[in-house]
Each structure stands twice: as structure tokens, then as C-alpha cells.
């Protein structure tokens, strides 16, 4: 179970890192022109960059606290925050009638729920 939690957290960290750095460093106009990035046209540049920074920080928060054993409770807390972010992402994509991103967000949400459940519960770092 511990290994599965580490694998899922690692996969989520990759998703968070790629998504976050893309939103921070790719111009909003270029993101808006992609197949599933049209939502960025509905928001300001600052919002998109802030969202990218939060995703980048989430990538760090889902792995690093447990690795360095400093505030490992941040791992499941980060996972819960990611769940909330994915709910917001799904709402945004549903409003735009984009089905594929909703499915991807649902998968990421399920992965984050698994990490939060596992790290708050049976495989807690603090227990």
C-alpha cells in the first residue's frame, strides 16, 4: 500500500509540475490556442500564472515533505487541496462542454483522494 501511495503521489507530482510550469511560462495566448487550453481565454493572465504557481507548489508539497521528513502532514493536505482544484477544473470544463479534460480531471481527483485517504489513514507518516 505504501508503495502504491508513493507511485500515485509521484504521478500526480509529474502532472502538477508539467501543468504548473506550462501555465507559468507559456504565454496565455498560446495556451488558449491549444485543444484543451481554451479556458485560459476566459481568465486574466495573472489568474492563469497564479494557478500555475499553485500547481508547481503542489508538485513540491505532495512529495518533498515526506522525503525530507519535515511536516509530512502536508502530503495529504496537498492532496486534499488538489481535489478541490480538480473540482474547480471540472466545473470550468463542464461549462465549456469539454468532455476529455473532465475525464482527465476526474482521474487526477481520484488519485488525489487515494493519496489523501492513505496518508491521513492507514499509511500515515505521523502515525
C-alpha positions in Angstrom: 0.0 0.0 0.0 2.8 2.4 0.9 4.5 1.8 -2.5 1.2 2.4 -4.3 0.8 5.7 -2.5 4.3 6.8 -3.4 3.7 5.8 -7.1 0.4 7.7 -7.3 1.9 10.7 -5.5 4.8 10.7 -7.9 2.5 10.5 -10.9 0.4 13.4 -9.5 3.6 15.4 -8.9 4.5 15.0 -12.6 1.1 16.1 -13.7 1.3 19.1 -11.3 4.8 20.0 -12.4 4.0 19.9 -16.1 0.7 21.8 -15.7 2.1 24.3 -13.4 5.3 25.2 -15.4 3.2 25.3 -18.6 0.8 27.8 -17.1 3.6 29.9 -15.6 5.9 30.1 -18.6 3.8 29.6 -21.8 2.1 32.8 -22.9 -1.7 32.7 -22.2 -2.5 33.4 -25.9 -0.5 30.3 -26.9 -2.2 28.2 -24.2 -5.6 29.5 -25.4 -4.9 28.2 -28.9 -4.3 24.6 -27.7 -7.1 22.0 -27.9 -7.9 22.0 -24.2 -6.4 25.3 -23.2 -9.3 27.5 -24.4 -10.4 28.1 -20.9 -7.5 30.4 -20.4 -9.1 32.9 -22.7 -11.9 33.3 -20.1 -9.4 34.4 -17.4 -6.7 37.0 -16.9 -3.0 36.4 -17.3 -2.4 36.9 -13.6 -5.0 34.2 -12.7 -3.5 31.7 -15.1 0.0 32.3 -13.8 -1.1 32.1 -10.2 -2.8 28.8 -10.9 0.4 27.6 -12.5 2.4 28.6 -9.4 -0.1 26.8 -7.1 0.2 23.7 -9.2 4.0 23.9 -9.1 3.9 24.3 -5.3 1.5 21.3 -5.1 4.1 19.2 -7.0 6.6 20.0 -4.3 4.1 19.6 -1.5 2.9 16.2 -2.4 6.4 14.7 -2.4 9.0 16.8 -0.6 7.6 16.9 3.0 7.6 13.1 3.2 11.1 12.8 1.6 12.8 15.2 4.0 10.5 14.3 6.9 9.7 17.9 7.6 5.9 18.5 8.1 4.9 15.2 6.3 1.3 16.1 7.2 1.5 18.4 4.2 1.3 15.5 1.8 -2.3 14.6 2.5 -3.2 18.3 2.9 -1.8 18.9 -0.5 -3.8 16.0 -1.9 -7.0 17.5 -0.5 -6.1 20.9 -2.0 -5.6 19.1 -5.3 -9.0 17.5 -5.0 -10.6 21.0 -4.6 -8.6 22.3 -7.6 -9.8 19.4 -9.7 -13.4 20.1 -8.8 -12.9 23.6 -9.9 -11.2 22.4 -13.1 -14.1 20.0 -13.9 -16.7 22.8 -13.3 -14.8 25.0 -15.7 -14.5 22.4 -18.4 -18.1 21.3 -18.0 -19.3 24.8 -18.5 -17.3 24.8 -21.8 -18.7 21.4 -22.8 -15.2 19.9 -22.9 -15.5 16.2 -22.0 -12.0 14.9 -22.3 -10.4 17.3 -19.8 -13.2 16.5 -17.4 -12.4 12.8 -17.6 -8.7 13.6 -17.0 -9.5 15.8 -14.0 -11.7 13.1 -12.6 -8.8 10.6 -12.8 -6.5 13.1 -11.1 -9.1 13.7 -8.5 -9.4 10.0 -7.7 -5.7 9.7 -7.5 -5.5 12.6 -5.0 -8.4 11.1 -2.9 -6.4 7.9 -2.7 -3.3 9.7 -1.5 -5.2 11.8 1.0 -7.1 8.7 2.3 -3.9 6.7 2.5 -1.7 9.3 4.1 -4.4 10.5 6.6 -5.3 6.9 7.4 -3.6 3.5 7.1 -0.2 4.7 5.8 0.0 8.0 7.7 3.5 9.4 8.1 2.6 10.7 11.6 1.1 7.5 13.0 
